[in-house]
Amino acid sequence: TSAQKIKGLMYNENPPNMAFLYPRPDINKFWMKSTPCKLLIIFCLKGKVIDIQEGIPFSLKSVGPNSLTDLVIEVPFDKYFNQFKIGDSVVIKK
């Protein structure tokens, strides 16, 4: 839901992996307000990684590319650092 997307991983010190699927591509930006842990934020379009950003704990700065995305994935930074690169294929299994 929209409220879940806004809340994201706020207040979570041991975050799970989280995926935000969008019905149509848009410019999507994320911030880290009230998020106590560092995240890797992976921006995708049509099943490919197009940008990777570092989410800084408690930051109010919006991060994300100025290009369309249809999937954004948030994962713990320390666990997944250097495991994704631009151009990687991404498949979400339900």
HUMOUR-V443964 format. One record per residue. N is the residue number from 0. RES is the residue in three letters. SS is DSSP state (H for helix, E for strand, C for the rest). PSI is psi in degrees with one decimal (NA if undefined). NEAR is the number of other ideal C-beta (glycine too) atoms within 10 Angstrom. Layout:
n=N res=RES ss=SS psi=PSI near=NEAR
n=N res=RES ss=SS psi=PSI near=NEAR
This chain:
n=0 res=THR ss=C psi=169.1 near=6
n=1 res=SER ss=H psi=-41.6 near=6
n=2 res=ALA ss=H psi=-39.0 near=6
n=3 res=GLN ss=H psi=-38.7 near=9
n=4 res=LYS ss=H psi=-39.1 near=14
n=5 res=ILE ss=H psi=-43.9 near=10
n=6 res=LYS ss=H psi=-40.7 near=13
n=7 res=GLY ss=C psi=-124.1 near=22
n=8 res=LEU ss=C psi=24.1 near=22
n=9 res=MET ss=C psi=143.5 near=14
n=10 res=TYR ss=C psi=3.9 near=10
n=11 res=ASN ss=C psi=112.9 near=16
n=12 res=GLU ss=C psi=-19.6 near=9
n=13 res=ASN ss=C psi=75.3 near=8
n=14 res=PRO ss=C psi=143.2 near=21
n=15 res=PRO ss=C psi=172.3 near=9
n=16 res=ASN ss=C psi=139.6 near=12
n=17 res=MET ss=E psi=136.3 near=16
n=18 res=ALA ss=E psi=136.7 near=13
n=19 res=PHE ss=E psi=107.1 near=18
n=20 res=LEU ss=E psi=134.8 near=12
n=21 res=TYR ss=E psi=138.4 near=14
n=22 res=PRO ss=E psi=-25.1 near=6
n=23 res=ARG ss=E psi=149.8 near=6
n=24 res=PRO ss=E psi=142.2 near=13
n=25 res=ASP ss=E psi=169.3 near=10
n=26 res=ILE ss=C psi=115.0 near=11
n=27 res=ASN ss=C psi=128.3 near=19
n=28 res=LYS ss=C psi=147.3 near=16
n=29 res=PHE ss=E psi=151.5 near=22
n=30 res=TRP ss=C psi=172.7 near=18
n=31 res=MET ss=C psi=20.0 near=24
n=32 res=LYS ss=C psi=130.3 near=13
n=33 res=SER ss=C psi=16.9 near=13
n=34 res=THR ss=C psi=111.1 near=23
n=35 res=PRO ss=C psi=-6.4 near=14
n=36 res=CYS ss=C psi=151.8 near=16
n=37 res=LYS ss=C psi=135.4 near=16
n=38 res=LEU ss=E psi=153.6 near=26
n=39 res=LEU ss=E psi=124.9 near=21
n=40 res=ILE ss=E psi=117.3 near=23
n=41 res=ILE ss=E psi=120.7 near=24
n=42 res=PHE ss=E psi=131.1 near=25
n=43 res=CYS ss=E psi=155.9 near=23
n=44 res=LEU ss=E psi=127.0 near=17
n=45 res=LYS ss=C psi=43.5 near=12
n=46 res=GLY ss=C psi=13.4 near=12
n=47 res=LYS ss=E psi=141.7 near=12
n=48 res=VAL ss=E psi=124.5 near=19
n=49 res=ILE ss=E psi=-17.0 near=18
n=50 res=ASP ss=E psi=150.7 near=17
n=51 res=ILE ss=E psi=128.1 near=18
n=52 res=GLN ss=E psi=153.4 near=17
n=53 res=GLU ss=E psi=121.8 near=13
n=54 res=GLY ss=E psi=117.3 near=22
n=55 res=ILE ss=C psi=127.8 near=15
n=56 res=PRO ss=C psi=134.5 near=14
n=57 res=PHE ss=C psi=10.3 near=12
n=58 res=SER ss=C psi=141.0 near=15
n=59 res=LEU ss=C psi=1.3 near=8
n=60 res=LYS ss=C psi=129.5 near=11
n=61 res=SER ss=C psi=134.2 near=11
n=62 res=VAL ss=E psi=149.0 near=17
n=63 res=GLY ss=C psi=160.2 near=16
n=64 res=PRO ss=C psi=160.1 near=15
n=65 res=ASN ss=C psi=39.4 near=7
n=66 res=SER ss=C psi=166.3 near=12
n=67 res=LEU ss=C psi=141.9 near=15
n=68 res=THR ss=E psi=152.4 near=22
n=69 res=ASP ss=E psi=0.2 near=18
n=70 res=LEU ss=E psi=132.8 near=21
n=71 res=VAL ss=E psi=132.7 near=22
n=72 res=ILE ss=E psi=131.4 near=21
n=73 res=GLU ss=E psi=128.1 near=22
n=74 res=VAL ss=E psi=156.7 near=21
n=75 res=PRO ss=E psi=127.9 near=17
n=76 res=PHE ss=H psi=-51.6 near=17
n=77 res=ASP ss=H psi=-32.2 near=10
n=78 res=LYS ss=H psi=-31.2 near=10
n=79 res=TYR ss=H psi=2.9 near=16
n=80 res=PHE ss=C psi=133.5 near=13
n=81 res=ASN ss=C psi=14.1 near=6
n=82 res=GLN ss=C psi=-9.0 near=10
n=83 res=PHE ss=C psi=149.3 near=16
n=84 res=LYS ss=C psi=156.8 near=9
n=85 res=ILE ss=C psi=133.6 near=11
n=86 res=GLY ss=C psi=-14.7 near=8
n=87 res=ASP ss=C psi=146.9 near=14
n=88 res=SER ss=E psi=145.5 near=9
n=89 res=VAL ss=C psi=130.6 near=15
n=90 res=VAL ss=C psi=128.1 near=5
n=91 res=ILE ss=C psi=121.5 near=10
n=92 res=LYS ss=C psi=132.5 near=3
n=93 res=LYS ss=C psi=NA near=3
